[in-house]
């Protein structure tokens, strides 16, 4: 009887280990596929950039651009710093070369998520409460920042480093996840209050006068009951995972009365406050109580056909071809605002409020 029990226990342990190993290998394979796809897209974008604007440049500028493109297209990703795209755009702007997408100042503000949140909070745009933990620092959680908490990179995009483990419910898990962001992602950690609710996206197109697209929603309702409804790396990029759990996006349905207009106005204000131009996507959360929170602003989002931005534009009456033409036109018409330097402008202060 004892031998039989030990045999059964050994079989259970063996099967469990095999399942764990298989799950780990599957996740590793998906991560490799995601990285390969990201690198492939970067290389295509780099080649397209060079082919499009090189004929407009003189020999010296063209040579410098070649160096930038070579670094952008390889695995170094501009020395490993994701926010360096603003420097490429700055170079183009200084060279007098038209470009599509957001201006360098808007990119700088939006890519620095903590800074963008502080600016939005100053302008009374609701955001989740948050703190940051730079690389090399330990977590000191204020008592008023209560669990559950969402831990992510301060600057990375495309949900890099975000998984179900990003939502933590105690201090031990919080320490572990911050260490993961520091060591595996290589950036500081942003810790914010987790907002349960609906994931909403709003596309904005324009420079100083903008068009707001219909409110879009990432439907996560068919995910397992124990899973948090967040846009993880697998949710965004794994087609198999999306198919398995019926994850899709489309125009938001059944919003509370007046919510659509409020969401669009918040998106418009966020776009203007951060000085964005060209096109962007504003990410929001609508909690069960009907409160709206801006999560982040994403200048230059994915505009491939059948992606959220292009689909919402089509719903607004812009065909894909017309959308691309508008983006090109906005880039050709963009000029940096002239800031007066001959007089001092007093700025209001809210210190002490």
N, C-alpha and C positions, 0 to 999 in steps of 0.2 A: 504493500500500500504506500509506504514512504517513497519507494523507488518510482512508482507511478506518479505520485504528486510532484516529485522533483523533475521527472521527465516533462510533465505538462507545464510546469513553471519555466523550465528551460526553453520549451517550444514557444511559450508566450513571449518571453524575453527576446528570443531570437527573431520572431516575427516583428516585434516592436522595433528592434534595432534596424532590421531591414527596411521597415517603413520609414523610419527616421532618415536613414541614409538616402533612400530613394527621393524623399521629399527635399532633402538638402541638395542633392545633385540636380533635381529639377529646377529649384530656385537659382542655383548657380548657372545653369544653362540659360535660363530666361534673362539673367543679368548680363551674360555674355552677348546674347542676341540683342538686347537693348543697347549695349555699348557699341556693338558693331553697326547697328542702324544709325545711332547718333553720329558716329564717325563718318559713315557714308554720306549722311545728309550734310555734314559740315564740309566735306570735300566737294560735293556738288555745288553747295552755296558759294564756296570760295572760288571755284572755277567760273561760275556764272558771274560773280562780282567782277572778276578780272576781265572776262570777255566783254562785259557790258560797258565798263568805263575806261578801260585802258586806252582806247582810241582817242579819248578826250584829253589825255594828259601829255605833258611834255616828257622828254626822255628821263630827266632826273626824277620827276614825280612818279613816272611809271616804274622806274627801278625800285623806288621806295615802296610803292604799292605791291610789287612782286614779293618783296621781303615780308610784308604784312600778310599777304595771302598765303604764302608758304607756311607761316607759323599758324595761321588760322585754320588751315586745312589739315594739319597733322595732329597727332595725339597730344601735343603739348597744350593745345587750346589756349594760345596766347599766354604762355608761362603758367598754365593751370588756373588762371583767374577768370571766372566766368563773366565778371562785370567789365572786362576789358573791351567789349564791343563798343562801349561809349567812346573809347579812344580812337577806334577806327573811324567812327562817324565824325569825331572832332577833326581828324586829319582831312577827311573829305571836305568838311565845311570850310576849314582854313584854306584848302586848295581851290575853293570855288567850284567844286564838283557836285552837281545835284545828286541826291540819294533818296531812296524811299524809306519810309518808316519814321521813327521818332528821332527828335533832335538830341544832341549829347547831354544837355542839361536835364531833360526829362528822363533819359535813360539812367543818368547818375542817381537821381532822386528815387526813381521807382525800383531800381535794382538793389538799393540799400534799404531793405525792408524795414528795419527798425527806424531809420530816419524818416521814411515815407509815413510810417504809422504815427510818429510824433507830429509831423506836419499836419496830417489829417485830423489828429486829436485836437490840435491847436485850433483848427477851423471847425471844431464841433461835429466832425464826422465820426460816428460810432465805430470803434474797433475793439477787438478783444484785449483785455488787460494783458500786459506782457513784460518780460525782462529779457535781457541778453546775457550770454555767458561767453566771453572771448576765449579763444584757444589758450589753454594753459591755466585758466581760472577754474575754481571749484564753484559749485552751485550754492547760492545763498537765497533760498526761496522766501520771499516776504509772506507773512502769515495771511495777508489779504488775498494772495494769489492761490486760490483753492483748487483742488483736484476736481475732475480730471484735467490734465494739461496736455497740450499738443507741442511736441518738440520737433523743430525743423532747422534747416540751415538758414543763416541770416541773408544769404545771397543766391544760392543755387535755384535753378528753375526746373521745370518739367517734372516736378515731384521727386527729384533726385534725393535719395536718403529717406523718403517717406514710406512707411509700411504700417501695418496694424500695430506694431510695437511702438510707433511714434506717439500713441496716446498712452499716458501713464497715469496710475492711480495712487502711487505712494512715492515717498522720497527715494527709496532704494532704486526703483525703476527709473525715476527721474535722473539720478546720477548715472545709471548705466546708459541711458539713451543720449545724454549730453556727451558722455565719453565716446559713444559711437559716432556722433556728428563730428566731434573734434578729430578723431583718429581715422575714420573711414571716409568721411566726406571732406575733411580738411578745412573746415570753416568754423566760425563761431556758431553758437547755438541760439536760436530764438525759442523762448518758452512762452506760450500764450494760453490763455484759458480756452479750453475746447468748447466750441459752440455746436451743440447738437441741433440738427435741423436740415433744411433743404439747401443744396449747393447750387447757386445761381451765377450765371455769367452774363455780362452785358458787353456787346461789341460797340465801340465808338470809332467813328471815322471822321477825320477832318483836322484842320489846323486851328484857326481861331474861331471859326464857325463849324459846328460839328453836327453829325447825324448820329442819333442813338438807335441802335438796332433792337429788335424785340428781345425780351428777356428769355434767356435759354437756361435749361436745367439739366444737370447730370443726374440721371435717375439711378439711384443705388438701392432701390426698395427691395430688390430680389436677392440681395446679399444675405449670407447666413445671419441668424438672429444675434449670435454672439459677436459679429463683426461690427466695428464702428463704420459709420457712413462717411468715409473720407476718400479723397482722390489720391490713392497711393500710386507708386510707380507702376505697379502691376495693373491697377485700374486704368491708368492712362495709356499704357503702351502694350500690354499683352492682349492680343486678339483672342487667344484661347481663354483667358480669364474673363474677358468681357462677354464672350459667348456663353461660358459656363454659368455665369450669374446674371445674365440678361441685362448687362450694363449698357445703357444707351443715353443719348442726349437729344433734346428737342425743345421746342417752345414750351415754356413753363405753363402748366394748366392749373386751374383751381386756386389761383393766388387770392388772398384776402382782398376785399373791396378797397380800391385806392392804392394797393401795394405796387402795381405795375408802374404807375406814374411816379410814385415815391422812389422806387428802385432806379428808374431812368434818371431822375433828377440827382440822386446820389452819385450815379455813375458819371453824369455830366460834370458835377462839381469836383469829383475826384480827379477827373481828366484835366480840368482847368487848374486846380490847386497845385498839382504836381508838374504843370507846364508841359504836358504831353502833346505830341503832334503826330500827324500821319494816321496811325491807327493803333488801337489798344483794346485789351479786354479787361474789364473790371470784375473781380471775383468777390462774391458776397455770400453771406449765410443768413437765412431767415429762420429764426428759432420758433419753437412751438407757441411762444407768447406773441408772435408777430413782430418782434424786434429785428431790425436789420443791422448787420455788421459788415463793414468792408474788410476782407481778408488781405487782399493785395491788388495792385495794379500791374498788368502785364503788357508793356509796350512791345510792339512787333510780335504778336502771337502767331501761332501756326495759321497760315492762310491757304493751305492746300485745299483742293476741291473736296467737298464732302466733310470737311472739318467744321467745328462749331462756328467759327467766325464767318466762313463763306456761306454756311447754311443759313445763319441768322440774317446775313446780308441779302440772300436770295428771298428770304421771307419778307424782307423790307422792300422788295421790288428791284433789287440789283442783281442782275445776272452775274455769273462768275467773270465773264469777260468785262462787263461794265465795272465790276469791283476792282479788277486789276488796273483798268484804265483810270479810275478815280485815284487809286493809290499812286500811280505814276504822275498824274496831274498834280496831286498834293505835294509830291516830292519836288517837282519842277517849280512850283510856285512858292515853296518855303523859303523864307528869309529870316535870319535871326532877328529878334526884336532889338531895336536900338535903345540902349539904356542911357539916359541923360547923365552927363558927368559935370556939367557946369553949375549945378545947384544941388543943395542938400535937401533931401526929402525926408521929413520926419515920419517915423514909423510908430504905430501904436504899440503899446506894451501891455502885457497881461500879467506881468510879474506880481506875485502876491495874491492873485485871484485864487 
